[in-house]
Amino acid sequence: MEYTIRKAEKTDAASILGLIQELAVFEREPDAVVVTEKDIEAHGFGSTPLFHCFVAEKDDTVVGMALFYPRYSTWKGPTFHLEDLIVTEAHKGKGVGTALYQAFIAYAYKAEVNRVEWVVLDWNNPAVQFYKNSGAQVSEEWNTVQMDRDAMDAYLKKRNESI
């Protein structure tokens, strides 16, 4: 393969942000990204990183990434959550996503986590099929629940919590 898979470095922050923005467009939410390059540098490469990331590189250009972080399951113990597996449109279908996915799974296995997990949009049929073909179970029983900062603020104010 003409791609190199490696751990991301702080100098990859701009490329990581670009991939995140490309994914947001693909997922029909082009204005949803609020993180900045500085956020990625601080959150992923500071003294206590909040995430890990593998990047795929071709000709010194980052063309994909797998970004993940540790979680803890009360039932299973240590887990990793794969936040995003992204490959630029021009490099899809060339094995880049598979190589990143494999690097993530191997890293998790060596770290002795008991489960890896992620979410996939129900309309993203190629991704759903890719994950099923890999042996992953795609659950249709669980709903993803999220609360953004504005909703947290409103919830706390409604209950007279000091913030």
N, C-alpha and C positions, 0 to 999 in steps of 0.2 A: 504494500500500500504506500502511496506517496504522501500520506498524512502522518504527522507525529502527534501522539497523544501525550500530554504532560500535565503536571500540576500547574495550576494558574499561579502567576506572580503578580505583585502589585502593579507592575508596568502593563498588565493586561486589562486594567480596569476600564479603559476607554473601549476596548474591543468587547468586553463583557457587557457594558452598557449598550453598545450598538446591537449586540445580539438580543438583549432584552427588549429593546425598542422594536427590532424586526419581529420578534415573537408577538408583541402587543398588536402590531398591525395585522399579523396573521390571525390572531384571536379576536379581531374586530374591536379592539380597544386601544386605538393609537394614542389617545391622550391620557391613558391610565397610569403610565410610568411616572413616579415622582422621585425615585432615587436618582442620585447624581453620581458622577465619576468619583467625587470625593467620598460619598457615602460608601461606595463599593470598596474603595481603598481602605477606609477606616473600619468597616464592618467585616471585611474578609481578610485583611492583611495587617491588622493592628495587633496589640498585645494579647487580646482575647478574641480571636476570630469567631464570628457568628456563623460562618459557612465555609465549606471547602468547595473547590472547583477544579475540574479537569478541562483543559482546552484541547481542541484539535487544530493543528496548524499545517498550512501548506504554503511553501515559499515564503516563510516568515510572516504569514497573515493568519490570524485566528479566524477559523471558518465554522467553529462549533464549540459547544460547551455542555458540561453536565455540572450543575450547581446543586449542592446538597448540604444538609446539616443534621446533627444528631438530635434525636428525640428519645423519649422514654415511654414505653408502653407499660401500663400497670399489669397487663396480662402477659406480655412477651419479654419485657425488659428492654435492653438497648436496641434502638432502631435507627435507621437513617431515613430521612425524607428527601426524596429527589424533587427539588423545587422546579427545575427546568432542565430539559434536554433539548438543546436548540442546535440546528444546523442551518446555515444560510441557504437560501433557496437555490443558489447556483451549485451547491455541493450536495444537495439531497440525492438519495438514490445511489450513492457511490461508496457506501459502507462506513461513512463517518459517524452517523448516529449509532450504528451497531458497535463500532470501536469505543465510543464514549460510554455507551451503556455497559459494555463489557468491563471497561476500566472501573466504572462505578461499582458494579456488582462484585468484582474481584476485590476492590478496596474494602467494601462492606464485609465480605466474607472473611478477609484477613483480619479485620477489626473485630471479628466475632460478634457482630450484631445478630440478633435473632430474626429480624425482619427488615425489609426495605419497603417503602411505600411511596406513592405519589398519586396525583390525580390526573385525569385526562378528560378533555372535553368529549362529550358523547357524540358530537358530530365529526370529530377528527378520526374518521374510520381508518386511515392508514396507520395512525399511531395505536389505536385500539387493537388492530390486527397484529401489529408488530409486537406489542406487549403480550398478547395471547399466545402468539407463536413462540415466544421466549419461555413460556411456562408460567408467566405471571397470571394471577387471577384478577379479572376485572369485575369488581363488585358493583352491582346495580342496586344494592340494598341500602347503601349509606349515602346520605346527602352531605355535601361539603357546606359547612357553616362558617361564615366570616363576619367580622364586625370591624369596620374601618374606624379611623381616629374620630371622625365627626360623630359616628354612631356611639362610640364609647363615651364621648363627651356628653351627648344628649342623654344617654342612659344614666350616667352618674349624676347629672344635674337634676334629672327627674326624681332621683332617689335622695337628693340633698347631700350627696357625698362631696366632701371637699376635694378639689383637684388642683 
